Amino acid sequence: MTDPNDSAAPVPVPASAPVEAEAEAPPARSSLTPLIAALAVALLGGGGWYLYSQGMLPGVGAPSADKASSAKTAALSADERLRVLAEVNGNAITAEEVAPALVNGLDRAVAVDRYVTRLLASEAALEEYPGEAKAARAAAEREVLANLYLRRKSEELVMAVTQADIDKFYKEQVRDEDYASYKLNYYLTQDDLDATAMERNIAANDAEAKGKFVPVNREGDGFIPLASTPYGLGALVARAKVGDYLRAVRVRDGFLILNVEQVREGKKPAQTKDLNDQIRNLIAQDFLNKELLARREKAQVKLKL
């Protein structure tokens, strides 16, 4: 079985095993409230930008608090991050360590006081459980350093994105067709053999088989935005043509086949400051992903599962 985000063409299809997908939601019967994500993996083929902008791509959806965190953290200089706010038994507590608590609205004095208790607890762990403490320290250190790198590098990359980069992305990636509305029909079955038979009948232009499809949205004129496609299959729908039947996809409730009955033209949004900020973050995230992939390619990884 293949992933629904692969480039497999929509049907008419020959008889084949149903496609497998991660279930996200039951067939939609009304519009879903779109969510705007701050960052996302740059999966931008065929409606990808629209799905990103609506927070509908896999792995998308950084909470708004992350934006505030980035903004406040970015305002701190390197010297400010390392400024010592307290000392406990000779161990320094820096502004960097209490920054997450401050972002969540905690008063600095309260944050430092709580951190003093945590530092004392960590010292107790080293004294009483040295073996476990060593392993825990190594794991925590990696997690903290990884988060530090991701945050600081993201800040640098966001600052490095130019208006020309944003304009180019807007021109090439944000398209009118990604904002089209779709009138979809679906067929859902719990039997993989039934799904395969349905694909075969559709390919043979069987009117009785096609008559078993029902509208995804029964309200109003029946059209839905791309982001409201059932089970997050918008990327597949965006690549389909009017009249196409997509291959059967395995979802939480069984096997789903979608039919694109009609497509209504849309218009991309104006290039506002908010949209530019989203694009800037996405470009920066793409740069970061590529840098991490380059590091993985150079790394010597030996799995011992």
C-alpha positions in Angstrom: 0.0 0.0 0.0 1.2 3.5 -0.7 0.9 6.8 1.2 -1.9 9.2 0.0 0.7 11.9 -0.3 2.6 10.0 -2.9 2.3 11.1 -6.5 0.1 8.2 -7.6 -2.4 9.5 -10.1 -6.1 9.5 -9.3 -8.5 7.1 -11.0 -10.0 5.9 -13.3 -7.8 3.1 -11.9 -7.1 -0.6 -12.5 -8.0 -3.1 -9.8 -5.4 -2.8 -7.1 -4.9 -3.0 -3.3 -6.4 0.0 -1.5 -4.2 2.8 -0.5 -3.4 3.1 3.2 -3.7 6.4 5.1 -3.6 7.7 8.6 -7.1 8.5 9.7 -7.6 12.1 10.8 -11.4 12.7 10.8 -14.6 11.1 9.6 -16.1 12.2 6.2 -16.9 15.9 6.7 -20.5 17.0 6.3 -19.8 20.7 7.1 -16.9 23.1 6.9 -14.2 22.7 9.4 -12.7 25.8 11.1 -9.3 26.5 9.5 -6.2 26.8 11.7 -3.3 29.0 10.9 0.1 27.3 11.7 3.2 29.2 12.5 5.6 26.7 11.1 5.4 23.6 8.9 7.3 21.1 6.9 7.6 22.5 3.3 5.3 20.0 1.6 4.1 22.3 -1.1 3.1 20.3 -4.1 -0.5 20.5 -5.4 -2.4 22.6 -2.8 0.4 22.2 -0.2 0.6 25.9 0.5 -3.1 26.2 1.1 -3.2 23.2 3.4 -0.2 24.6 5.3 -1.8 28.0 5.6 -4.9 26.3 7.1 -2.8 24.2 9.4 -3.9 20.9 7.7 -0.6 19.3 6.8 0.8 16.4 8.8 2.8 17.6 11.7 1.5 21.2 11.4 0.0 23.4 14.1 2.5 25.1 16.4 0.4 26.8 19.1 0.2 30.5 19.2 2.3 30.5 22.4 5.2 29.4 20.3 5.0 32.7 18.4 5.1 34.6 21.7 8.0 32.5 22.9 10.0 33.1 19.8 9.3 36.9 20.0 10.3 37.2 23.6 13.3 35.0 23.3 14.5 36.8 20.2 14.4 40.0 22.2 17.1 38.6 24.6 20.7 39.3 23.7 23.3 36.6 24.1 24.6 38.4 27.2 21.1 38.6 28.7 20.5 34.9 28.2 23.6 34.1 30.2 23.0 36.6 32.9 23.2 34.9 36.4 19.9 35.5 38.3 20.8 33.4 41.4 23.4 31.0 42.8 22.7 27.8 44.8 25.6 26.0 46.5 27.9 27.6 43.9 25.7 26.6 40.9 24.4 29.5 38.8 20.8 29.9 37.5 20.8 31.9 34.3 18.1 33.9 32.5 18.1 31.2 29.8 17.0 28.5 32.3 13.9 30.4 33.6 13.0 31.9 30.2 10.3 29.3 29.5 8.5 30.1 32.7 8.6 33.8 31.9 7.1 33.2 28.5 4.2 31.5 30.2 3.5 34.6 32.2 5.2 33.7 35.5 6.8 36.5 37.5 10.6 36.4 37.3 11.1 36.3 41.1 8.6 33.4 41.4 10.3 31.6 38.4 13.7 31.9 40.0 12.4 30.7 43.4 10.8 27.6 41.8 14.0 26.9 39.9 16.0 27.0 43.1 13.9 24.1 44.4 14.4 22.2 41.2 18.1 22.7 41.3 18.2 21.4 44.9 16.2 18.3 43.8 18.6 17.7 41.0 21.5 17.8 43.4 19.7 15.3 45.6 19.2 12.9 42.6 23.0 13.0 41.9 23.7 12.1 45.5 21.1 9.4 46.1 20.7 7.8 42.6 24.0 8.5 40.8 23.6 5.8 38.1 20.1 6.8 37.0 21.0 10.5 37.4 23.9 10.1 34.9 21.6 8.6 32.3 18.9 11.1 33.0 21.3 14.0 32.8 22.6 12.9 29.4 19.1 12.5 28.0 18.0 15.9 29.4 21.1 17.6 28.2 20.5 16.4 24.6 16.9 17.5 24.8 17.8 20.9 26.1 20.6 21.4 23.6 18.4 20.3 20.7 15.7 22.7 21.7 18.3 25.5 22.1 19.6 24.8 18.6 16.2 24.6 17.0 15.0 27.8 18.7 18.2 29.9 18.1 18.7 28.6 14.5 15.1 29.3 13.7 15.4 32.8 14.9 18.5 33.4 12.8 16.9 31.9 9.7 13.7 33.9 10.1 15.8 37.1 10.3 17.7 36.0 7.2 14.6 35.7 5.0 14.3 38.7 2.7 11.2 40.4 1.3 12.4 39.2 -2.1 12.3 35.6 -0.9 8.8 36.2 0.4 7.6 37.8 -2.9 9.1 34.9 -4.9 7.4 32.3 -2.7 4.0 34.2 -2.9 4.3 34.4 -6.7 5.3 30.7 -7.2 3.6 28.8 -4.3 0.4 30.7 -3.3 -1.9 30.0 -6.2 -5.5 30.8 -7.0 -6.3 27.1 -7.7 -5.3 26.2 -4.1 -8.3 28.2 -2.9 -10.8 26.5 -5.1 -13.9 24.8 -3.5 -14.7 21.2 -4.2 -17.9 19.2 -4.5 -17.0 15.7 -3.4 -18.7 12.3 -3.1 -17.5 9.3 -1.2 -17.9 5.6 -0.8 -16.9 4.0 2.5 -16.6 0.3 3.2 -15.0 -1.8 5.9 -14.2 -4.6 3.4 -10.9 -4.3 1.5 -12.2 -6.8 -1.2 -15.3 -4.6 -1.6 -13.1 -1.5 -2.0 -11.0 -3.3 -4.7 -14.2 -4.5 -6.5 -15.5 -0.9 -6.4 -12.3 0.4 -8.0 -12.6 -2.2 -10.7 -16.2 -1.3 -11.4 -15.5 2.4 -11.5 -12.7 1.7 -14.0 -15.3 -0.2 -16.1 -17.6 2.9 -15.9 -20.3 0.9 -14.0 -23.2 3.2 -13.4 -24.6 1.2 -10.5 -21.2 1.4 -8.7 -21.0 5.1 -9.2 -24.6 5.5 -7.9 -23.5 4.2 -4.5 -21.4 7.4 -3.8 -22.9 10.0 -1.5 -22.0 13.7 -1.0 -19.3 14.6 1.5 -21.3 17.8 2.3 -25.1 17.7 2.2 -25.5 21.3 3.4 -25.9 24.4 1.2 -24.5 24.0 -2.3 -22.3 21.1 -1.2 -18.9 22.7 -1.9 -16.1 22.6 0.7 -12.7 24.2 0.9 -9.6 22.0 0.3 -8.8 21.9 4.0 -12.2 20.3 4.8 -11.5 17.2 2.7 -12.2 14.1 4.8 -9.2 12.4 6.6 -6.8 15.1 5.5 -6.7 14.0 1.9 -6.7 17.5 0.4 -3.3 17.0 -1.2 -4.7 14.1 -3.3 -7.9 16.0 -4.1 -5.9 19.0 -5.3 -4.1 16.9 -7.8 -7.3 15.3 -9.2 -9.4 16.5 -12.1 -13.2 16.9 -12.3 -14.8 13.5 -12.7 -11.8 11.6 -11.2 -12.3 8.9 -8.6 -9.3 8.6 -6.2 -7.9 5.2 -5.3 -9.3 3.6 -2.2 -7.6 4.9 0.9 -7.5 3.0 4.2 -8.7 5.2 7.0 -9.9 4.8 10.6 -13.4 3.8 9.6 -12.5 1.5 6.7 -11.6 2.1 3.0 -12.6 5.4 1.5 -12.9 6.3 -2.2 -13.4 10.0 -3.1 -15.0 11.4 -6.3 -14.4 15.0 -7.5 -17.8 16.0 -8.9 -17.2 19.8 -9.4 -14.5 22.4 -8.7 -15.3 26.0 -8.2 -12.5 28.5 -8.9 -11.0 30.5 -6.0 -8.7 33.4 -5.5 -5.6 33.6 -3.4 -5.5 36.1 -0.6 -3.8 39.4 -0.9 -0.1 39.6 0.2 -0.8 41.1 3.7 1.7 41.4 6.6 0.2 38.4 8.3 0.6 36.3 5.2 4.1 37.5 4.7 4.9 36.5 8.3 3.6 33.0 7.7 5.6 32.7 4.5 8.7 34.0 6.2 8.4 31.3 9.0 7.7 28.6 6.4 10.8 29.5 4.4 12.9 29.6 7.5 11.6 26.2 8.6 12.4 24.8 5.2 16.0 26.0 5.5 16.2 24.5 8.9 14.9 21.1 7.7 17.4 21.0 4.9 20.3 21.8 7.3 19.2 19.0 9.6 18.9 16.6 6.7 22.4 17.5 5.6 23.7 16.8 9.1 21.9 13.4 9.1 23.5 12.5 5.8 27.0 13.2 7.3 26.3 11.4 10.6 27.2 7.8 11.3 24.0 6.3 12.6 23.9 2.7 13.9 20.5 1.5 15.1 20.4 -1.3 17.8 16.7 -1.8 18.3 
